[in-house]
Amino acid sequence: MTLGRLASPLALVGLLAWMGWQLGDRQADDATERLAGQSAGYYLSGARLTEYDQDGTVRLSLSASRASQAEPGGRVAFSTVAVRFAGGTGGPWSLEADRGWAWPDTERVELEGDVVMQSLRQPLAQEATVRTPRLTLLVAQRLATSDAPVSLDFGRHQLDAVGLRADLARETLRLESMVNGRFTP
C-alpha cells in the first residue's frame, strides 16, 4: 500500500473525528445553556423542619429521610415523612406517610402513600387511627382533609368512607360519603 492510497482514508477518518468533536462540543454548550436557565435547588438527607407559632411554640415539626426542592420558592418534596402537629386545644397529632410536599410558607402540607394520622393527646378514651392514601394538612386552619378512601379505627370498631374533614383543634372528624362501619362488641 502506498502513502497516497493511505492518506485519503486517513483524511476521511480525521474529518469525521473533527466533525464528531464539533458536534459533541455544540451539544455540551446547549446542555450548559439549558442548565444555566434552571436553578440548582437542593437535596437533603435526614431533613428536619420546625415551624413556630407567633408566641414561639412549635406548631409543626416535620422529619423526612430525604428532602429536595427543584427551584427556589417551589414546593419541597419529602420521602418517608413524619409530622408532629400541634392541633391547638385538642393536643398534638402524629401523621406519617411514604412521601409528602410542603410549600415554602408551610401553610399546606400534602401527604401521600399509606398516610396514618393519630392523636397524641393523653389520656384517650379510645385510640383512633385514620388511614388514607392521601391527605392535605392546612396548617393555619388546623384542618386535615382528604377526598380519597378513608379507614377510621377506634378501639375494636372500624368505619370506612370516602373523604374526610378533620378539625384538629376541636377534635372533630366528619366522614364525607359512602360510610360503612363495623362495630365489635
trRosetta pair geometry for C-beta under 8 A, 3 or more apart (Angstrom, degrees):
i j d omega theta_ij theta_ji phi_ij phi_ji
1 5 5.4 -117 -167 78 84 127
1 6 5.8 90 145 -54 117 102
2 5 5.0 94 58 8 79 100
2 6 7.1 -151 97 -2 42 91
3 6 5.7 -62 -147 42 34 110
3 7 6.1 44 155 -35 69 104
4 7 5.8 -47 -144 22 28 115
4 8 7.4 31 160 -21 57 98
5 8 6.7 -52 -164 23 31 109
5 9 7.9 16 151 0 60 103
6 9 6.5 -63 -159 43 40 101
6 10 6.0 36 151 -18 73 115
7 10 5.7 -62 -144 43 31 112
7 11 6.0 35 158 -25 68 107
8 11 5.8 -52 -146 32 27 111
8 12 6.7 28 154 -18 61 105
9 12 5.5 -53 -149 35 36 114
9 13 6.4 36 154 -18 68 103
10 13 5.7 -52 -146 37 33 110
10 14 6.2 36 153 -20 65 107
11 14 5.6 -53 -147 37 31 114
11 15 6.3 34 153 -21 64 105
12 15 5.7 -52 -147 35 30 112
12 16 6.4 29 154 -16 63 106
13 16 5.8 -55 -148 38 31 110
13 17 6.3 32 153 -20 65 107
14 17 5.7 -54 -147 36 30 111
14 18 6.3 29 155 -18 65 106
15 18 5.8 -55 -148 37 30 111
15 19 6.4 29 154 -18 64 107
16 19 5.7 -54 -146 37 31 111
16 20 6.3 33 154 -20 64 106
17 20 5.7 -55 -149 37 30 112
17 21 6.4 31 153 -20 64 106
18 21 5.7 -54 -148 35 31 112
18 22 6.4 31 153 -18 65 106
19 22 5.7 -54 -147 37 31 111
19 23 6.2 31 154 -18 65 108
20 23 5.7 -55 -144 38 30 110
20 24 6.2 30 156 -18 65 108
21 24 5.8 -54 -145 38 28 111
21 25 6.3 32 153 -22 63 107
22 25 5.6 -54 -148 35 30 114
22 26 6.4 30 154 -19 64 106
23 26 5.7 -54 -149 35 31 111
23 27 6.4 30 153 -17 65 106
24 27 5.7 -54 -147 37 32 110
24 28 6.3 34 153 -20 65 106
25 28 5.7 -54 -149 35 30 112
25 29 6.5 32 151 -20 64 105
26 29 5.6 -52 -149 35 32 113
26 30 6.5 34 151 -20 64 103
27 30 5.6 -50 -148 35 34 113
27 31 6.4 34 153 -18 65 104
28 31 5.7 -53 -148 37 32 111
28 32 6.3 34 152 -21 65 105
29 32 5.6 -53 -147 36 31 113
29 33 6.4 33 154 -19 64 104
30 33 5.8 -54 -150 35 31 111
30 34 6.5 31 152 -19 64 104
31 34 5.7 -52 -149 34 33 112
31 35 6.4 28 154 -14 66 107
32 35 5.9 -58 -147 41 31 108
32 36 6.2 36 153 -26 65 106
33 36 5.6 -51 -145 31 30 115
33 37 6.9 29 156 -18 61 104
34 37 6.1 -62 -161 33 31 109
34 38 7.0 13 150 -8 64 110
35 38 5.8 -67 -151 42 39 104
38 71 7.3 -95 -166 -95 79 101
39 70 7.7 109 77 143 95 54
39 71 4.8 109 49 -133 122 68
39 72 5.4 -115 -175 -5 169 90
41 68 6.6 52 145 177 124 84
41 69 4.9 -159 -159 98 98 63
41 70 4.6 -71 -82 -156 158 17
41 71 5.8 -53 -77 -57 104 28
41 72 7.4 -152 -97 -44 60 56
41 74 7.7 -38 -110 47 113 124
42 68 6.6 -162 97 -142 52 58
42 69 5.5 21 45 45 82 92
43 66 7.2 -17 -171 -168 85 100
43 67 7.5 163 -156 88 41 51
43 68 4.5 -3 -106 -104 71 100
44 47 4.3 90 104 -77 126 106
44 66 6.8 154 84 -158 57 51
44 67 4.5 -4 56 58 106 95
44 68 7.1 -173 20 -73 66 53
45 65 7.2 -23 -157 164 67 59
45 66 5.9 -22 -109 -102 56 72
46 63 7.9 -20 -171 -168 55 96
46 65 6.8 -14 -77 -147 46 40
47 62 8.0 -9 118 114 96 90
47 63 6.9 167 93 -153 57 51
47 64 4.9 -6 61 59 102 93
47 65 7.9 15 23 85 81 12
47 66 6.8 53 -1 -178 112 15
47 67 3.5 10 -15 -3 168 126
47 78 7.0 -123 68 -120 133 97
48 61 7.4 -10 -171 -173 92 85
48 62 7.1 162 -155 88 46 54
48 63 4.8 -10 -105 -104 79 83
48 64 7.9 -179 -76 22 41 64
49 60 7.6 -7 112 115 95 98
49 61 7.4 166 88 -155 55 41
49 62 4.4 -4 58 59 100 102
49 63 7.7 -172 23 -75 64 40
49 67 7.7 122 -36 -102 113 160
49 76 8.0 124 -61 93 152 158
49 102 7.1 -151 81 59 167 164
49 106 7.4 -172 153 -104 131 130
50 58 6.0 -61 -166 -131 104 104
50 60 7.3 168 -154 91 41 58
50 61 5.1 -2 -109 -110 79 77
50 62 7.7 -166 -73 25 38 66
51 58 7.4 96 73 -162 50 63
51 59 4.9 -60 106 66 93 103
51 60 4.1 14 46 53 115 98
51 61 7.6 -147 26 -67 69 40
51 62 7.9 37 -7 -2 101 102
51 106 4.8 -167 -93 133 145 158
51 139 7.2 -14 103 -166 158 153
52 56 5.8 -15 -178 -144 129 32
52 57 6.7 146 -155 74 79 28
52 58 6.1 -57 -103 -102 68 40
52 59 6.0 125 -153 1 15 95
53 56 7.0 -41 71 27 75 19
53 57 5.0 2 34 58 115 82
53 58 7.8 23 -1 83 85 5
53 59 4.6 123 -51 -61 79 110
53 86 7.7 -75 -35 74 120 140
57 86 6.8 35 134 -38 111 180
58 61 5.7 7 177 -48 129 104
58 84 8.0 20 134 101 127 107
58 86 6.2 135 100 -27 70 129
59 85 7.5 -3 154 -152 59 65
59 86 5.4 -103 -140 43 37 113
59 139 6.8 76 144 -178 120 112
60 83 6.6 -24 -164 -164 94 100
60 84 7.4 155 -157 82 44 55
60 85 5.3 -1 -111 -111 80 74
60 86 7.2 -114 -61 17 47 80
60 106 6.5 -174 63 169 144 124
60 109 7.5 172 -163 -29 148 144
60 139 5.9 -50 -47 -131 142 125
61 83 7.1 150 81 -158 52 51
61 84 4.5 -3 58 55 103 100
61 85 7.9 -152 30 -69 63 41
62 78 7.1 -93 162 -93 121 164
62 81 6.6 -22 -166 -161 98 97
62 82 7.3 157 -154 83 50 50
62 83 5.0 -11 -103 -105 80 79
62 84 7.9 -158 -70 26 41 62
62 100 7.9 -122 -156 89 128 144
62 102 6.8 -175 27 -45 177 150
62 109 7.2 -165 -89 -125 142 147
63 81 7.5 151 83 -153 45 49
63 82 5.1 -10 60 60 91 98
64 67 5.2 107 74 -59 131 90
64 78 3.7 -112 -110 -161 159 108
64 79 5.9 111 178 57 107 46
64 80 6.0 133 -157 77 65 64
64 81 4.9 -16 -97 -98 98 67
64 82 7.4 -179 -75 21 51 66
64 100 7.3 -132 -95 46 130 105
65 79 5.1 -61 63 96 98 94
65 80 4.0 38 -2 55 115 123
66 78 6.9 155 85 -155 58 47
66 79 4.2 21 48 34 101 114
66 80 7.4 79 17 32 77 92
67 76 5.7 4 -171 173 102 112
67 77 7.0 157 -153 82 50 49
67 78 5.2 -13 -100 -100 78 74
67 79 7.8 -143 -64 17 41 72
68 76 7.1 162 79 -159 30 68
68 77 5.3 -17 61 58 83 98
69 72 7.3 70 136 -91 124 33
69 74 5.8 151 -169 72 89 93
69 75 7.4 -162 -125 102 84 31
69 76 4.7 -42 -77 -103 98 74
69 77 7.4 165 -82 14 44 73
70 74 5.8 -40 60 80 82 154
70 77 7.8 42 -24 -1 93 117
71 74 4.3 78 65 -13 85 131
73 104 6.0 -60 -143 -21 42 151
74 104 7.7 97 65 -35 17 107
75 101 4.7 23 160 -179 130 111
75 102 6.6 161 -161 79 83 31
75 103 5.2 -50 -104 -93 84 60
75 104 7.6 -122 -100 -26 39 69
76 101 6.7 155 76 -155 48 60
76 102 5.1 -15 56 60 101 85
76 103 7.7 175 13 -95 78 14
76 104 7.4 110 -22 -74 101 59
77 99 7.1 -11 -175 -174 88 106
77 100 7.7 159 -158 88 48 41
77 101 5.5 -23 -102 -99 58 83
78 81 4.6 77 119 -82 130 111
78 99 6.3 159 88 -160 63 56
78 100 4.5 -10 58 62 113 84
78 101 6.9 -169 15 -77 83 32
78 102 7.1 41 -19 -3 120 97
79 98 7.4 -30 -156 160 63 60
79 99 5.5 -21 -110 -104 53 83
80 98 6.6 -26 -83 -153 50 40
80 99 7.6 -3 -29 -76 34 52
81 95 7.8 -14 120 114 102 89
81 96 6.7 165 93 -152 64 47
81 97 4.9 -3 59 59 107 86
81 98 7.6 18 19 84 86 15
81 99 6.5 87 -10 -152 112 15
81 100 4.1 1 -26 9 168 124
81 111 6.3 -138 79 -121 140 100
82 94 7.4 -22 -168 -165 88 89
82 95 7.4 155 -159 86 42 54
82 96 5.1 -7 -106 -104 71 84
83 93 8.0 5 110 103 93 87
83 94 7.3 148 82 -160 58 41
83 95 4.2 -8 58 61 107 101
83 96 7.5 -166 22 -72 70 39
83 100 7.6 99 -41 -77 121 179
83 109 6.6 123 -102 133 155 159
83 111 7.4 -111 -1 -71 133 133
83 137 7.1 -144 128 -6 164 168
84 92 5.9 0 -178 -176 91 123
84 93 7.4 162 -157 80 46 46
84 94 5.9 -16 -104 -102 70 67
84 95 8.0 -171 -75 25 27 72
84 120 7.4 4 -143 -12 96 154
85 92 6.6 149 78 -158 42 69
85 93 4.7 -19 63 60 96 97
85 94 7.9 -178 21 -77 77 21
85 95 6.5 25 -4 1 117 113
85 137 6.6 -135 -87 -163 159 143
85 139 7.4 -133 -141 -122 118 81
85 142 8.0 154 155 -133 118 75
85 168 6.8 0 113 153 123 164
86 92 5.4 -41 -102 -98 52 79
87 90 4.5 -48 108 70 123 106
87 91 6.2 13 50 74 108 37
87 92 6.4 153 5 -121 87 20
87 93 5.0 74 -44 -17 120 109
87 119 7.8 -53 10 -123 152 86
87 142 5.6 109 -157 -162 62 114
87 168 3.4 -114 -139 146 118 104
87 169 5.5 -161 159 -76 78 44
87 171 7.5 90 130 -68 143 73
88 142 5.3 3 -20 -127 120 166
88 168 6.8 126 20 109 98 79
88 169 3.2 14 45 -126 147 91
88 170 7.7 -5 82 -38 133 47
89 169 6.0 60 30 -177 79 76
89 170 7.5 31 62 -91 107 42
90 93 7.9 20 107 -50 112 102
90 119 7.1 -89 154 -132 103 120
90 121 6.5 -101 160 -47 61 144
90 168 5.8 -152 65 161 142 55
90 169 5.5 166 2 -170 109 19
90 170 6.3 -19 -53 46 122 5
90 171 3.9 159 -127 -48 126 96
91 119 6.3 72 84 -172 114 98
91 120 6.3 -143 143 75 109 70
91 121 3.1 116 65 -82 164 102
91 122 8.0 170 -159 8 156 50
91 171 7.9 32 30 -71 89 120
92 119 7.7 128 90 -165 48 57
92 120 4.3 -26 88 57 96 122
92 121 6.9 157 42 -59 58 65
93 117 6.3 1 176 -169 115 92
93 118 6.9 164 -159 85 69 39
93 119 5.7 -45 -105 -107 76 49
93 120 6.3 -173 -100 3 19 91
93 144 7.8 -131 143 -39 164 139
93 168 5.5 -68 -28 -149 146 130
94 116 7.9 -12 115 112 92 89
94 117 7.1 163 87 -151 55 45
94 118 5.0 -9 58 60 101 89
94 119 7.9 160 18 -114 79 3
94 120 5.4 94 -25 -53 100 110
95 111 6.2 -140 157 -43 122 165
95 115 6.8 -12 -169 -167 94 92
95 116 7.1 163 -151 84 46 51
95 117 4.9 -5 -103 -102 82 81
95 135 7.2 -129 -151 85 129 140
95 137 6.8 -126 -9 -62 172 139
95 144 7.7 -178 -89 -114 136 138
96 114 7.9 -31 113 117 90 88
96 115 7.2 163 84 -149 49 46
96 116 4.9 -4 54 53 96 97
97 100 5.3 101 74 -55 131 103
97 111 3.7 171 -24 -174 160 107
97 112 6.1 91 177 48 134 26
97 113 5.5 105 179 66 86 76
97 114 6.5 153 -140 79 55 62
97 115 4.5 -6 -93 -97 104 74
97 116 7.5 -179 -69 19 58 63
97 135 7.5 -149 -74 37 135 101
98 112 6.8 -59 60 102 94 61
98 113 2.9 -60 38 112 123 133
98 114 5.4 82 -32 39 102 97
99 111 7.6 155 90 -155 44 55
99 112 5.5 -24 73 67 89 90
99 113 5.3 61 21 21 84 133
100 109 6.1 13 174 177 125 91
100 110 6.0 170 -157 90 73 53
100 111 4.4 -24 -100 -103 109 63
100 112 6.7 159 -89 18 53 71
101 109 7.2 172 86 -156 47 51
101 110 4.8 1 53 54 93 101
102 106 5.7 7 178 -113 119 66
102 108 7.3 166 -143 91 55 53
102 109 4.8 -13 -97 -107 88 82
102 110 7.8 -171 -73 23 43 65
103 106 6.8 -156 73 -62 64 24
103 107 6.6 -34 66 44 116 75
103 108 5.4 37 11 56 118 91
105 108 8.0 43 75 14 94 76
106 109 7.2 8 -159 -57 65 97
106 139 6.1 8 139 6 76 166
107 138 7.0 2 159 -160 76 63
107 139 5.2 -133 -147 44 38 107
107 140 5.3 -13 -140 -12 97 108
108 136 6.5 -17 -164 -171 96 101
108 137 7.1 151 -157 80 46 58
108 138 6.0 -13 -104 -108 77 60
108 139 6.9 -128 -66 0 28 91
109 136 7.4 154 81 -159 48 52
109 137 4.4 -8 60 57 97 110
109 139 6.6 76 -5 -51 99 104
110 134 7.1 -2 -178 -170 91 100
110 135 7.6 169 -155 88 52 44
110 136 5.2 -21 -105 -106 75 76
110 137 7.6 -161 -76 22 29 72
111 115 4.8 110 119 -108 118 120
111 134 6.6 169 92 -151 58 53
111 135 4.9 -5 59 59 104 87
111 136 7.7 -173 22 -82 71 30
111 137 7.0 48 -9 -12 107 104
112 115 6.9 -41 -109 -49 14 111
112 133 6.7 12 -155 153 68 70
112 134 4.5 -1 -108 -106 78 92
112 135 8.0 -174 -73 24 46 57
113 133 6.8 15 -83 -163 24 68
113 134 7.7 42 -17 -79 43 71
114 131 7.5 -30 -160 -157 57 98
114 133 7.3 -1 -50 -118 32 52
115 130 7.9 -22 118 114 93 88
115 131 6.9 148 83 -155 61 47
115 132 5.1 -25 66 69 113 74
115 133 6.7 71 11 152 99 8
115 134 6.3 118 -14 -108 137 15
115 135 4.7 176 156 4 164 114
115 146 7.8 -176 73 -91 149 141
116 129 6.4 -19 -163 -170 94 103
116 130 7.2 148 -158 80 43 56
116 131 5.6 -10 -101 -100 70 77
117 129 7.3 147 74 -161 49 53
117 130 4.3 -13 58 60 101 108
117 131 7.9 -169 21 -70 72 34
117 132 7.9 -2 3 19 109 101
117 135 6.7 176 -41 -158 130 177
117 144 6.3 110 -129 177 164 167
117 166 7.5 170 125 42 153 167
118 127 6.9 2 -154 -175 114 97
118 128 7.0 166 -134 87 68 57
118 129 5.2 -20 -87 -106 98 73
118 130 7.5 -173 -68 22 49 73
119 124 6.4 128 90 -91 118 136
119 127 7.7 -158 57 -145 89 64
119 128 6.4 43 12 54 107 95
119 171 7.1 37 -102 -123 144 107
121 124 6.2 106 87 -69 83 93
121 171 7.9 -41 9 -92 153 136
124 127 5.3 99 91 -81 142 56
124 128 7.5 -134 -179 2 142 79
126 154 4.8 80 123 174 122 91
126 155 4.1 -47 -151 -49 132 98
127 154 7.0 -169 92 -137 40 63
127 155 7.5 133 47 -60 62 49
128 152 6.5 -9 -169 -172 102 91
128 153 7.0 161 -153 86 51 51
128 154 4.1 -14 -101 -93 83 101
128 173 7.9 -164 148 6 152 155
129 152 7.4 162 82 -153 47 45
129 153 4.7 -7 56 58 96 100
129 154 7.5 175 19 -73 60 55
130 135 8.0 93 122 -90 122 147
130 144 7.9 129 84 117 158 143
130 150 6.4 -24 -164 -166 95 104
130 151 7.3 149 -157 79 46 52
130 152 5.5 -13 -102 -102 73 75
130 164 6.9 -116 -151 65 136 173
130 166 7.2 -92 -49 -55 167 150
130 173 7.4 -156 -76 -141 134 148
131 150 7.2 145 77 -160 50 53
131 151 4.5 -12 59 59 101 102
131 153 7.5 31 -3 -2 107 104
132 135 5.4 104 75 -57 126 100
132 146 4.8 11 157 -173 162 170
132 148 5.1 123 -178 84 104 112
132 149 6.6 177 -133 90 78 51
132 150 4.7 -21 -84 -104 111 71
132 151 7.2 179 -67 20 60 67
132 164 7.2 -129 -62 18 149 122
133 148 4.8 -119 50 168 94 154
133 149 6.8 55 0 51 103 85
134 146 6.1 152 93 -135 64 102
134 148 5.0 113 43 -17 85 146
135 144 5.7 1 179 -175 117 100
135 145 7.1 153 -159 77 68 34
135 146 4.6 -50 -103 -71 67 112
135 148 7.8 -95 -62 35 59 118
136 144 7.1 160 82 -155 47 51
136 145 5.1 -19 61 63 98 86
136 146 6.9 161 14 -78 73 56
137 143 7.5 164 -155 89 45 50
137 144 5.3 -17 -102 -103 70 79
138 141 4.4 0 118 46 117 111
138 142 7.4 -45 91 18 77 14
138 143 4.4 5 50 58 110 96
138 144 7.6 -161 20 -76 72 31
138 145 7.0 28 -10 3 108 108
139 142 7.3 15 -179 -74 30 47
142 167 6.8 54 108 -168 92 61
142 168 4.8 -122 169 61 89 96
142 169 4.2 68 113 -34 152 102
143 165 6.8 -22 -165 -167 110 79
143 166 6.7 146 -160 78 58 56
143 167 6.0 -28 -103 -104 78 53
143 168 6.8 -170 -95 4 22 90
144 164 7.4 0 110 107 89 108
144 165 7.8 156 83 -157 54 34
144 166 4.3 -7 58 58 98 110
144 168 6.0 75 -10 -46 101 112
145 163 7.9 -9 -174 -163 78 80
145 164 6.8 -170 -143 90 43 62
145 165 5.3 4 -108 -108 87 67
145 166 7.4 -162 -71 24 45 70
146 150 6.0 130 83 -73 133 113
146 163 6.1 -170 97 -134 67 43
146 164 5.2 24 45 40 95 86
147 162 7.4 13 175 163 51 84
147 163 5.0 -1 -129 -99 43 96
147 176 7.6 -25 -123 38 56 164
148 162 7.2 -107 146 -152 20 70
148 163 7.3 123 36 -75 28 50
149 160 7.1 -8 -172 -172 97 94
149 161 7.5 163 -153 91 55 37
149 162 5.5 -41 -95 -103 55 70
150 160 7.1 159 86 -156 55 49
150 161 5.0 -16 61 67 102 83
150 162 6.9 150 11 -114 86 17
150 163 6.7 -94 -9 51 123 13
150 164 4.8 87 -83 -28 169 118
150 175 6.5 -154 77 -127 133 94
151 158 6.6 -16 -171 -167 93 103
151 159 7.5 158 -158 84 46 49
151 160 5.3 -16 -104 -103 72 77
152 158 6.9 152 82 -157 54 52
152 159 4.4 -7 58 59 106 97
152 160 7.7 -168 22 -75 71 31
152 161 7.4 11 -2 13 109 106
152 164 7.8 127 -59 -96 117 143
152 173 7.2 144 -114 129 144 147
152 175 6.9 -107 -9 -74 137 122
153 157 7.3 157 -155 87 50 51
153 158 5.1 -15 -102 -103 72 83
154 157 5.5 -16 69 65 76 99
154 158 8.0 162 24 -85 58 39
156 184 4.2 -87 137 69 115 117
157 181 7.0 3 -179 -173 99 106
157 182 6.8 177 -155 92 59 59
157 183 4.9 -1 -119 -116 107 64
157 184 6.3 -158 -80 24 56 75
158 181 6.7 169 94 -152 51 63
158 182 4.9 6 58 53 93 99
159 175 6.3 -115 139 -55 129 159
159 179 6.2 -14 -174 -162 108 92
159 180 7.2 152 -158 79 59 40
159 181 4.4 -23 -103 -99 76 94
159 182 7.8 -168 -76 24 40 60
160 178 7.8 -47 120 123 83 91
160 179 7.4 154 84 -151 48 43
160 180 5.0 -17 62 63 96 92
160 181 7.4 -179 20 -81 64 43
161 164 6.8 104 86 -67 124 88
161 175 3.6 136 0 -173 175 120
161 176 6.4 139 154 44 121 61
161 177 6.5 134 -174 69 93 35
161 178 5.8 142 -150 81 56 70
161 179 4.4 -6 -96 -96 107 67
161 180 7.2 169 -74 19 57 64
162 176 6.3 -74 96 74 63 103
162 177 5.0 -32 65 74 98 90
162 178 4.6 43 7 43 105 120
163 175 7.1 115 87 -172 66 53
163 176 3.0 -27 96 34 118 140
163 177 5.8 44 37 21 118 86
164 173 6.2 -12 -169 -171 116 93
164 174 6.6 153 -157 81 62 51
164 175 5.6 -32 -100 -107 84 52
164 176 6.2 -129 -72 -15 29 93
165 173 7.5 162 84 -154 46 48
165 174 4.8 -7 58 57 92 103
165 176 6.8 90 -11 -66 91 98
166 172 7.1 177 -151 93 53 49
166 173 4.4 -7 -107 -108 88 83
166 174 7.6 -169 -76 24 45 61
167 170 4.4 5 117 43 121 103
167 171 7.3 -47 92 13 79 14
167 172 4.7 17 46 53 107 93
167 173 7.7 -147 27 -70 62 43
168 171 7.0 28 -160 -79 33 48
175 179 4.9 103 110 -95 134 113
